[in-house]
Amino acid sequence: MAENNTIHDVQFEIKWEGKPSGLIQRFLTKIHLNFTTYQITKDELIIKKGFFRQNTNTVELYMLKDPDMTISLYQKLLKIGTVSVMVDSKGNSTRAGQRIYLKNIYNCEKVRKLLRDLIEDDVMERRITYFDSV
């Protein structure tokens, strides 16, 4: 009797997806050579990079805190910005205490707000409580 070892399609809803859109990245996107993609789902922040060797980094949203946004003069002219988020230092992650950057993205204000709301929803859903040390 043969076993059926197929993996069923994993369904996850992408809430937002984008690529870096600086001057060089816009050119690379036009010629289909921009291989960096940012995705936000209900549960994860996903960063995919590379062509010959694709590297996918994921971080659970409940491990993230303090989404911030910066817009330089260069970015302001191109109507883009950078969203950064801190990986919670109390987690077991090797990235604990580091910042993750979504660089040169369109609608960075909306993406920061979406990320903040999804982090809050994920924390509430998992019933995680944080105690800040004074």
C-alpha angles and dihedrals in degrees: 000000000000119000120228103232097173121134113228118231109276109226120210128157116233107220094187136002129183148152132223108273108192118133094273093041091051090054092047090049091052091055092040095248101114101107100174117102130176120203133181119196130175090273110020148042108221126194118187121189137170142039110220090032112023115205118197119192120188131184125187110242094231088064092059130084143168104029108203134184132213128186120188123199089258090052092045090057090052093042093239136112146180125258117200129187132187122234107228110256092214093067127092093242121126085227094058111142094015127117122235117210130207097196129205099355130161119245091017092167092057092043091051091050092046091049092048092050093046091049090051092047092049092049091049092046091052092043093232118167125199125205115197115214114234 
